[in-house]
Amino acid sequence: MGEKAVLIMVTTGGRDDAERLGEALVVEHLAACCSVVPTVHSFYYWDDQLQREHEALLLVKTLESRASAVLEYVRSHHSYELPEILQVPIEGGSSAYLNWLEKQVAQPSG
């Protein structure tokens, strides 16, 4: 594995939104794999009001070099005014999986 892998977590308004974003990221080769956790319960303040929301969580597995493109894609296609987008470094894991991940999203040489 030559490049560092990262996990990008994105909350969405629901499962359909998460699946739409995740599938597009994989089709565009911005992510090797996206997984959807269909229901998470989120609590936060917005406009000074406590919000209680049922959302979906999109887990995006990609390379650090593609992370800014993922963030830009999510920002421009997300339904929220201020989407939660968090990037976490992947410090370890199955080397075979990480090698596969890199091959899926590596930029073509040329």
PASEBA-1860 file (N, C-alpha, C; in nm, 3 decimals):
! residues 110
1> MGEKAVLI> 0.086/-0.119/0.000/0.000/0.000/0.000/0.089/0.123/0.000 ~ 0.079/0.202/-0.105/0.162/0.319/-0.116/0.098/0.443/-0.057 ~ -0.031/0.458/-0.074/-0.101/0.578/-0.028/-0.178/0.553/0.099 ~ -0.197/0.658/0.177/-0.270/0.648/0.303/-0.421/0.645/0.275 ~ -0.487/0.551/0.335/-0.632/0.540/0.323/-0.698/0.626/0.430 ~ -0.818/0.676/0.398/-0.896/0.754/0.493/-1.041/0.708/0.489 ~ -1.110/0.734/0.598/-1.254/0.711/0.609/-1.320/0.847/0.622 ~ -1.416/0.874/0.536/-1.491/0.998/0.543/-1.634/0.964/0.583
9> MVTTGGRD> -1.681/1.026/0.690/-1.816/1.002/0.742/-1.905/1.121/0.708 ~ -2.021/1.091/0.654/-2.115/1.195/0.612/-2.255/1.157/0.662 ~ -2.319/1.247/0.735/-2.459/1.221/0.771/-2.547/1.282/0.662 ~ -2.658/1.214/0.637/-2.752/1.257/0.534/-2.894/1.253/0.589 ~ -2.985/1.311/0.514/-3.125/1.317/0.557/-3.195/1.183/0.561 ~ -3.138/1.082/0.498/-3.198/0.950/0.498/-3.120/0.854/0.412 ~ -3.166/0.730/0.414/-3.097/0.623/0.343/-3.084/0.649/0.193 ~ -3.191/0.699/0.131/-3.187/0.725/-0.013/-3.079/0.826/-0.048
17> DAERLGEA> -3.069/0.933/0.031/-2.966/1.034/0.006/-2.826/0.974/0.020 ~ -2.806/0.895/0.124/-2.675/0.833/0.147/-2.639/0.737/0.033 ~ -2.736/0.657/-0.010/-2.710/0.563/-0.119/-2.680/0.635/-0.250 ~ -2.751/0.742/-0.277/-2.728/0.820/-0.399/-2.587/0.877/-0.400 ~ -2.547/0.938/-0.290/-2.412/0.995/-0.281/-2.305/0.885/-0.289 ~ -2.324/0.779/-0.213/-2.226/0.671/-0.208/-2.206/0.605/-0.343 ~ -2.315/0.574/-0.411/-2.302/0.509/-0.542/-2.230/0.600/-0.640 ~ -2.262/0.728/-0.640/-2.197/0.822/-0.732/-2.047/0.832/-0.703
25> LVVEHLAA> -2.008/0.833/-0.577/-1.866/0.841/-0.542/-1.789/0.719/-0.593 ~ -1.851/0.602/-0.586/-1.787/0.479/-0.636/-1.782/0.481/-0.788 ~ -1.891/0.518/-0.853/-1.895/0.523/-1.000/-1.789/0.620/-1.053 ~ -1.769/0.731/-0.984/-1.670/0.831/-1.026/-1.528/0.794/-0.983 ~ -1.510/0.680/-0.918/-1.381/0.633/-0.867/-1.317/0.730/-0.768 ~ -1.403/0.802/-0.697/-1.356/0.887/-0.588/-1.346/0.807/-0.459 ~ -1.417/0.695/-0.453/-1.415/0.606/-0.337/-1.410/0.462/-0.386 ~ -1.342/0.378/-0.310/-1.338/0.235/-0.343/-1.466/0.167/-0.300
33> CCSVVPTV> -1.520/0.211/-0.188/-1.639/0.149/-0.130/-1.710/0.251/-0.043 ~ -1.841/0.247/-0.046/-1.922/0.329/0.044/-2.022/0.237/0.112 ~ -2.038/0.254/0.240/-2.134/0.177/0.318/-2.233/0.272/0.382 ~ -2.357/0.226/0.393/-2.462/0.309/0.451/-2.513/0.244/0.579 ~ -2.510/0.320/0.687/-2.577/0.281/0.811/-2.713/0.351/0.803 ~ -2.822/0.274/0.781/-2.948/0.337/0.744/-3.009/0.431/0.847 ~ -2.988/0.408/0.975/-3.049/0.496/1.074/-2.953/0.526/1.188 ~ -2.928/0.655/1.206/-2.857/0.704/1.323/-2.944/0.814/1.382
41> HSFYYWDD> -2.935/0.833/1.511/-3.012/0.936/1.579/-2.915/1.047/1.617 ~ -2.940/1.166/1.566/-2.851/1.280/1.587/-2.920/1.387/1.670 ~ -2.841/1.449/1.758/-2.889/1.558/1.842/-2.791/1.672/1.827 ~ -2.841/1.792/1.797/-2.754/1.907/1.778/-2.838/2.035/1.782 ~ -2.770/2.147/1.802/-2.837/2.277/1.797/-2.823/2.336/1.658 ~ -2.934/2.387/1.604/-2.935/2.459/1.477/-3.029/2.576/1.494 ~ -2.981/2.696/1.466/-3.059/2.819/1.487/-3.111/2.826/1.630 ~ -3.023/2.793/1.725/-3.054/2.799/1.869/-3.167/2.707/1.912
49> QLQREHEA> -3.200/2.609/1.831/-3.304/2.512/1.867/-3.243/2.372/1.870 ~ -3.273/2.296/1.973/-3.226/2.159/1.981/-3.298/2.076/1.875 ~ -3.221/2.010/1.792/-3.275/1.925/1.687/-3.257/1.778/1.726 ~ -3.356/1.698/1.696/-3.351/1.552/1.714/-3.386/1.492/1.579 ~ -3.288/1.434/1.513/-3.309/1.387/1.376/-3.276/1.240/1.360 ~ -3.350/1.175/1.273/-3.315/1.041/1.226/-3.246/1.062/1.092 ~ -3.120/1.022/1.085/-3.041/1.042/0.965/-2.980/0.908/0.923 ~ -2.911/0.908/0.810/-2.833/0.794/0.767/-2.687/0.836/0.770
57> LLLVKTLE> -2.598/0.739/0.788/-2.455/0.766/0.793/-2.389/0.698/0.674 ~ -2.319/0.776/0.595/-2.245/0.726/0.480/-2.098/0.715/0.519 ~ -2.041/0.596/0.502/-1.900/0.571/0.530/-1.829/0.556/0.397 ~ -1.737/0.647/0.370/-1.667/0.652/0.242/-1.522/0.609/0.264 ~ -1.481/0.502/0.195/-1.343/0.455/0.204/-1.268/0.500/0.079 ~ -1.163/0.581/0.100/-1.090/0.637/-0.013/-0.945/0.662/0.026 ~ -0.872/0.728/-0.062/-0.733/0.763/-0.036/-0.723/0.910/0.003 ~ -0.623/0.941/0.082/-0.603/1.079/0.125/-0.594/1.174/0.005
65> SRASAVLE> -0.531/1.129/-0.103/-0.515/1.213/-0.222/-0.647/1.242/-0.292 ~ -0.751/1.165/-0.266/-0.883/1.185/-0.328/-0.982/1.251/-0.232 ~ -0.941/1.269/-0.108/-1.033/1.319/-0.006/-1.091/1.457/-0.040 ~ -1.009/1.548/-0.090/-1.062/1.681/-0.121/-1.165/1.674/-0.234 ~ -1.145/1.585/-0.331/-1.244/1.568/-0.438/-1.374/1.508/-0.382 ~ -1.362/1.415/-0.287/-1.481/1.358/-0.222/-1.556/1.468/-0.148 ~ -1.482/1.548/-0.070/-1.545/1.656/0.007/-1.618/1.754/-0.085 ~ -1.555/1.790/-0.195/-1.617/1.884/-0.289/-1.741/1.822/-0.352
73> YVRSHHSY> -1.734/1.696/-0.391/-1.850/1.629/-0.450/-1.965/1.625/-0.351 ~ -1.936/1.585/-0.227/-2.041/1.576/-0.126/-2.102/1.713/-0.101 ~ -2.018/1.815/-0.083/-2.070/1.951/-0.058/-2.163/1.996/-0.171 ~ -2.126/1.969/-0.296/-2.205/2.020/-0.407/-2.330/1.936/-0.437 ~ -2.338/1.813/-0.384/-2.453/1.727/-0.412/-2.537/1.693/-0.288 ~ -2.499/1.748/-0.174/-2.570/1.719/-0.048/-2.691/1.809/-0.034 ~ -2.795/1.759/0.030/-2.917/1.838/0.047/-2.910/1.934/0.165 ~ -2.813/1.917/0.255/-2.803/2.003/0.373/-2.727/2.132/0.340
81> ELPEILQV> -2.766/2.238/0.409/-2.693/2.365/0.399/-2.550/2.349/0.452 ~ -2.536/2.277/0.562/-2.405/2.255/0.625/-2.390/2.106/0.659 ~ -2.349/2.025/0.561/-2.339/1.881/0.589/-2.222/1.849/0.682 ~ -2.245/1.748/0.764/-2.137/1.696/0.848/-2.050/1.606/0.761 ~ -1.924/1.645/0.747/-1.827/1.567/0.670/-1.701/1.559/0.755 ~ -1.668/1.439/0.801/-1.552/1.419/0.887/-1.457/1.319/0.825 ~ -1.329/1.352/0.827/-1.226/1.264/0.770/-1.142/1.206/0.882 ~ -1.124/1.073/0.879/-1.049/1.002/0.981/-0.941/0.919/0.911
89> PIEGGSSA> -0.816/0.928/0.955/-0.713/0.844/0.894/-0.733/0.697/0.929 ~ -0.705/0.611/0.835/-0.708/0.467/0.861/-0.566/0.425/0.896 ~ -0.545/0.384/1.018/-0.411/0.353/1.069/-0.371/0.208/1.049 ~ -0.464/0.122/1.015/-0.431/-0.018/0.999/-0.550/-0.090/0.939 ~ -0.534/-0.221/0.925/-0.641/-0.302/0.869/-0.583/-0.410/0.781 ~ -0.669/-0.478/0.710/-0.629/-0.585/0.621/-0.547/-0.526/0.506 ~ -0.422/-0.570/0.491/-0.338/-0.517/0.384/-0.395/-0.552/0.247 ~ -0.456/-0.669/0.234/-0.516/-0.707/0.106/-0.630/-0.611/0.072
97> YLNWLEKQ> -0.714/-0.578/0.169/-0.825/-0.484/0.145/-0.772/-0.345/0.112 ~ -0.673/-0.300/0.187/-0.618/-0.166/0.164/-0.552/-0.156/0.027 ~ -0.487/-0.264/-0.018/-0.429/-0.265/-0.153/-0.540/-0.259/-0.258 ~ -0.648/-0.333/-0.236/-0.763/-0.328/-0.327/-0.820/-0.186/-0.331 ~ -0.838/-0.126/-0.214/-0.891/0.010/-0.203/-0.807/0.105/-0.288 ~ -0.676/0.096/-0.274/-0.587/0.186/-0.348/-0.604/0.168/-0.500 ~ -0.615/0.045/-0.545/-0.630/0.019/-0.688/-0.762/0.074/-0.743 ~ -0.864/0.078/-0.660/-0.995/0.126/-0.706/-0.999/0.277/-0.730
105> VAQPSG> -0.921/0.350/-0.654/-0.931/0.497/-0.661/-0.801/0.565/-0.704 ~ -0.696/0.489/-0.726/-0.569/0.550/-0.766/-0.587/0.625/-0.898 ~ -0.526/0.740/-0.905/-0.533/0.819/-1.027/-0.453/0.749/-1.136 ~ -0.506/0.739/-1.257/-0.431/0.674/-1.364/-0.306/0.752/-1.397 ~ -0.196/0.681/-1.421/-0.072/0.751/-1.456/-0.076/0.789/-1.603 ~ -0.015/0.899/-1.634/-0.016/0.937/-1.773/0.014/1.077/-1.796
END
